[in-house]
């Protein structure tokens, strides 16, 4: 299995703001990984976002800066959509788009 196909999973608190959630993703990506997807997790005691990352292999570039926004928000100038789906933000399930700076 090559490094590019290795996956990592991380938990992210459901109570974070959009900015804090984006910072949590960016922080993990700085360790040479690329965000792939998010899944809502609810157990009897707590809810959280489960993020999946691809581990980058030698020579692969780190992903560019990101931001997340509500899916119905206008596309930010100079950004390309990377992912869209559900995430917990401020404790509520929201339809989110993750954008990458060009």
C-alpha positions in Angstrom: 0.0 0.0 0.0 1.5 3.4 -1.0 1.5 6.3 1.4 -1.0 8.2 -0.8 -3.6 5.5 -0.2 -3.2 5.4 3.6 -6.1 6.8 5.5 -6.3 8.6 8.9 -9.4 9.2 10.9 -9.8 12.1 13.4 -12.6 13.2 15.7 -13.6 16.8 15.8 -15.9 18.3 18.4 -19.5 19.1 17.3 -19.6 22.3 19.3 -16.9 24.2 17.3 -17.6 27.2 15.0 -17.0 27.0 11.3 -13.7 28.8 11.7 -12.6 26.5 14.5 -13.6 23.4 12.5 -11.6 24.7 9.5 -8.6 25.4 11.7 -8.8 21.8 13.1 -8.8 20.4 9.6 -5.9 22.7 8.5 -3.9 21.8 11.6 -4.1 18.1 10.8 -3.3 18.7 7.1 -0.1 20.5 8.2 1.1 17.1 9.3 1.1 16.0 5.7 -2.4 14.8 5.1 -5.3 15.9 2.9 -9.0 16.1 4.0 -11.2 13.7 2.2 -14.6 13.6 3.9 -16.6 14.0 7.1 -19.2 11.8 8.7 -21.6 12.7 11.5 -21.3 10.4 14.5 -23.9 10.3 17.3 -23.6 8.0 20.3 -25.7 8.0 23.4 -23.3 10.3 25.2 -21.9 12.6 22.6 -21.9 13.7 18.9 -18.8 14.6 16.8 -17.5 14.9 13.3 -15.3 12.0 12.1 -12.9 13.3 9.5 -11.0 11.1 7.0 -7.7 12.2 5.6 -5.4 10.8 3.0 -1.8 10.6 4.1 0.4 12.3 1.6 3.3 10.4 0.1 6.8 11.7 -0.6 6.8 14.6 -3.0 3.0 15.2 -2.7 2.1 18.9 -2.1 0.2 19.9 1.0 -3.3 21.1 0.2 -3.8 24.9 -0.1 -5.6 27.1 2.5 -9.3 26.1 3.1 -12.5 27.6 4.4 -15.8 26.1 5.2 -19.2 27.7 4.7 -22.9 26.9 4.6 -23.6 25.1 1.3 -26.1 27.8 0.3 -23.5 30.6 0.8 -22.1 32.1 -2.4 -18.8 30.7 -3.7 -15.9 32.7 -2.3 -13.8 34.4 -5.0 -10.6 32.6 -5.9 -11.6 29.3 -4.4 -12.6 25.9 -5.8 -15.0 23.5 -4.1 -13.3 20.4 -2.7 -16.1 18.7 -0.7 -19.7 19.2 0.3 -21.7 17.3 2.9 -22.9 17.3 6.5 -20.9 18.5 9.5 -21.7 19.4 13.0 -21.1 23.1 13.6 -22.0 24.8 16.9 -23.7 21.6 17.9 -26.0 21.5 14.9 -25.9 19.3 11.8 -25.3 21.7 8.8 -24.9 21.3 5.1 -21.4 22.5 4.5 -19.0 23.2 1.6 -15.2 23.0 2.0 -13.4 25.4 -0.4 -9.7 25.6 -1.3 -7.9 28.7 -2.3 -6.7 28.6 -5.9 
